[in-house]
Amino acid sequence: SKKFQDMMIVKTLMYTGIRVSELINIRLTDIDFDSCQIRINHGKGGKDRIVPFPHSFKELLAMHADTMKKKQAIYVFESSWKKKYTDRGIRKILAKYSEEAQLTQNVSPHKLRHFLLTWLKKQGIDDALIQPYSGHESRKSLEVYSKLAITDAQNEYNAVINKFPSLRHHFALGDSDAGTTPTQNLCSYSSEVPVKVYQYIEGCVCVENGYPNFAGKS
């Protein structure tokens, strides 16, 4: 359904920290389900990189990818006109749900990216290990990064991502391996807005598909 794809868009942005310009260009062939990685081609600065996603997200992403393949899609996220989304299109989706969730400010793709990268840093992961999949460049981190492999970075990501606020999504759609952070503790994060929008979309999807609605609007 449309709402399911919207939820997948938000979840992909939150779990990978990719930029909206990178999200809309992900092809179905760019996903490596065995390694739980997505290849970003020609990202910022024209550079390629690999970004990880949680093992707990693998089943849902595979389900979505299979649906898109049956539609003979090329890109992971395409509109009903069988065209890849535009930057503006993704922002409109987030703005729509921000408004419906009665938030005082809209969620942007950058806020979702910032939410993940800030959270990873709060888990004690060194900037140099976040950089391989964040796409950031700095003289200090580049010096260390040159000696690291993506495997090292993904190992660090995998070690903490199960504690990432999963918004109780596994209760609704079977992500039994995902870790959760109680909703009341989310206030400790600098950006609670992305979480609220995701909860709202999840609630819509649960109602539409007959799943228990654990998320709600707040």
Phi, psi and omega in degrees: 000165179299316182294325179296316178295322177300317179297321180293324178298311181295317181295321179295317178298317183290322183278333184254336181071019180283161179279156181298325179295334178275322180302312186289349180254007178287123176267157179301328180284352180276351183266126175252098184288332179295320182262357184055054181223152175236132178272126176260113181264132178054055176287201181302132182079010179073018184261146176266150174202171179247135176239141180271160169224156184294147176300328181292344180266349187301314184296315179295317181295320179295322178297316180293317181298320179297319178298318180292323178297320180295335178271005181059037178283157175258319182262156181296322180239115179228152180282175180294347177269012179060036175237149180294151180293155173261165175307313181297322180298318179294319180295324178293323178297313181294321179295321180299311181288329176298317180291316181294329179278002176061042177273152181280344178219147181284149173272135178246160176304324180295324179294324178293320178296313180298322180301312181293310185296324176292319181297316179299319180295324179292341177277359177093010179282131182295145179308323183294335179269343176276327185303319183306327180251351177277331182083007178285153176230132173208152183301318183293311184288328179297324181298319180281319184301328182299341182258002184249152175256158178300332179298318179297317181295319181290326177300319178293318179299311182298329183293334184243342191295335178292348176265357181296140179304104184266002171061029177061020183297327183293334177293325185276322189235014171089017176280070188291342182270351184284140176273158180232155169242125182309140183305322183294340180272353182293340181298341181287346179274151185291337181231097179272343184302312179304323180296318181296320179295317180297318179301320181294312180297318180300319179300319178298316182294320180298316180295316183296325184257005177079016177275156175299136181266098180267348188271298182077188185270340187246000000 
